[in-house]
Amino acid sequence: MATTNEYAKIFQKELDKQIVEGSTSGWMENNASQVIYNGGNEVKLPKITLKGLGKYDRDSGYAGGAVTYAYETLKLTQDRGRRFRIDALDVDESGFGLAAANVAAEFQRTQVIPEIDAYRYSTLAEAATITKSAYNPDKANLLSTLLGQISAVREAAGDESELVVAIARSVYDKLMLASEVTHSIDCGSFSQGDLELSVKTIAGAVIIPVPSARMKTEYTFSDTDGFTASPTAKQINWIICPKNAPIAVSKTDNVKIITPEQNQFADAWDIDYRKYHDLFIPENKKAAIAVCTAS
C-alpha cells in the first residue's frame, strides 16, 4: 500500500498534467519548456539580448556585438489553495487513494481550470496592442472582421508564425452559422502537452472555442471562494496571437496529506492543495496580439 508521501507525489504530477491537457489555455504551457522552477512562487525565464547587423570592414573585420544571456527571476502572482477534509468514517486507508484522487480531479475540473483559463485570457487581452472594441458579432460581417484582425496579427508576427484564435463559444457558434464560413474553415492538428488535437483552422490560424464566462476582460479572484467577473468587465469576442507569445506556468506545490491519526482537529484525512500559476508575455510579443471585445 502506498504511503502518504507516495500518494502526494503521484497527485502532484497528475494534477499538473490535468491542467495542461484539460484547460482550453493549456497550449500556453508549451512555451514554458525553458522555465526553471525549483519550488515555491518563483520561476526563472531566459532573457536574450542581441544587436543587429553591422558593417563589415576589411581592416577591422566584423562589428562587435556581445550576446547577453541571463535568467530573469519572476514571481508567480497567483497563489491559491484549498484544504479538503474526508471523514475517516467515509473512507478507510485502502480506499483513500481513489477517493482523494477523485476529489482532487473534480475540484480541478470544475473550479481550478476555469479560474486559470479566465486569468490567462484576461491577462492576454490586457497585453494586446491590436484592438477592436464595441463589436457585437453579426453573421453578416463576422468572418470578414475576424479575418481582418488575423491579417493584422500576421503583419506584426510574420507569415511563419503559428497563430491561435481563442474565441468565445457564443461567437464561435455564430461563426459556424455564417454562410461564407464553410469555404474558409479547414481541419488541422494542434499539440497541447502530450495531446495531439484535431482542430478547425481559418486562414491558417487554429480556432479554440472557450466558454464565454472565461472570456472577460476583468475578474475578481476571491480570498475565500473562487472568482467572478468584475462589474466593469467586457465580453471578449476573441483573442489572436502567435502560439509562442504567452508563457504560462502552473505548478502544484507539495501536496500535504494528514492522516486521521496525525490530525489534531478532526477524525479525518486532510489534503492541503496549493497551486501557483501566472502568465508572462515578453514585451516584444505584445505587438502581435489582437483582441476584440463587445460593447
Sequence and secondary structure as in RCSB ss.txt:
>XXXX:A:sequence
MATTNEYAKIFQKELDKQIVEGSTSGWMENNASQVIYNGGNEVKLPKITLKGLGKYDRDSGYAGGAVTYAYETLK
LTQDRGRRFRIDALDVDESGFGLAAANVAAEFQRTQVIPEIDAYRYSTLAEAATITKSAYNPDKANLLSTLLGQI
SAVREAAGDESELVVAIARSVYDKLMLASEVTHSIDCGSFSQGDLELSVKTIAGAVIIPVPSARMKTEYTFSDTD
GFTASPTAKQINWIICPKNAPIAVSKTDNVKIITPEQNQFADAWDIDYRKYHDLFIPENKKAAIAVCTAS
>XXXX:A:secstr
   HHHHHHHHHHHHHHHHHHHSTTGGGGGGGTT EE STTEEEEEEEE       BTTTBS     EEEEEEEE
  EEEEEEEEEETTT  HHHHHHHHHHHHHHHIIIIIHHHHHHHHHHHHHHH SEEE S    TTTHHHHHHHHH
HHHHHHH TTS EEEEEEHHHHHHHHHSTTGGGTEEEEEEEETTEEEEEEEETTEEEEEE GGG BS EEE SSS
 EEE TT  BEEEEEEETTS EEEEEE   EEE TTT SS SEEEEEEEEEEEEE  GGGGGG EEEE  
